């Protein structure tokens, strides 16, 4: 039950991480910050960026435990599925979390962040950039806000350095990691 911080490529890396966290914390809730719903219908193929949350729902690793903010992209079917979740208020991530924190306090939380939750000028090195995202101030205020919850693990995905010659996205990613360690490790008694 140490704090798990994972940096990955594709969003599909979140599936085994959430599965492992759910094993350690059966009452686990998942908070996702992402521009994409991850709720595309999953055929018999592997878990991917597009169907991550469909796979988690099918495998009963999440149900009402899933809170998603920042969604701006998905098929009609996937976006209709999103509307069944209370947590979706794109792209007002901080506002959405503030409105839902009362129901999250007593649970262990796994936080998954896809860098494309950001507006592309703040993170041009995203694997799947989508305009209309949040800025860095809102992101860091949101991370600070989440410290009042029991964050037991998190991942940060979809940073593609080759797409950003300026290095802005890499610097943002490193800053997210620093902020996560500052805000979430005290809750985990600095076990890493």
Secondary structure by P-SEA (a helix, b strand, c coil): ccbbbbbbcccccaaaaaaaaaaaccbbbbbbbccccccccccccccccccaaaaaaaaccccccccccccccccaaaaaaaaacccccccaaaaaaaacccccccbbbbbbbccccccccccccccccccccccaaaaaaaaaaaccccccccccccccccccccaaaaaaaaaaaaaaaacccccccccc
